[in-house]
Amino acid sequence: MSSGMKLHRGDLDSLASDILTRARIDGMFSVAVAGPPGSGKSTLAAALAKKIGSCCCVIPMDGFHLDNVTLEARGLLSVKGAAETFDLVGFKRLINGLQSGVAKSFPTFDRDVDSVVENGGSLSDEVSVLLFEGNYLLFDEDGWTDLADGWDASIWLEVPADVLQERLTRRWLDQGMSMEAALARAQGNDLVNARRVIEKALPATWIVST
């Protein structure tokens, strides 16, 4: 991935200001917040949206997880979170709908029950900045690469490997797993996906590091 403008997480004020300056045109302004699992995309997107204000809405790609029954039937349940375990066609349809103003709601994902919540989020009439967040928004593999053409700007989260492992292990510990099971899940699936995302990352407007 070629370098974009390097920022620290503490630079959210300047990042929000830059996005607002760029967004002062007619229509929706779409920003991708991308990075490997455990990089803090949801946290950063929420904090950035708060600074941008009520004209901004966060849309998580996690709302397009395929359901567990479908994944089990396809032999993909053990790799849930990999690119092929998402409804890419549905996600592209939503992006186009939100950017054109046709769609006003979007699905979200409830990690506690491991399930998609249909129409879990919605856009108010004043929204003009869309913050899409997800692992594969700047992903250079077939079917995903062209997503990058739809972003007006993009943010890549850069996090050290040891920090990713710690966060991903903590995620499963918080879901009630033992340390052994949490480590196995993080190392056997999440970090595999993380390496794939990092290796296939496309250039970003800004790179935010911890």
Buried (B, 14 or more C-beta within 10 A) or exposed (E): BEEBBEBEBEBBEEBBEBBBEBBEEEEBBBBBBBBBBBBBBBEBBEBBBEBBEEBBBBBBBBBBBBEBEEBEEEEBBEBBBBBEBBBBEEBBBBBEBBBEEEBBBBBBBEEEEEEBEEEBBEBEEEBBBBBBBBBBBBBBEEEBEEBBEBBBBBBBBBBEEEEBBEBBBEBBBEEEBEEEBBBBBBEEBBBBBBEBBBEBBBBBBBBBEE
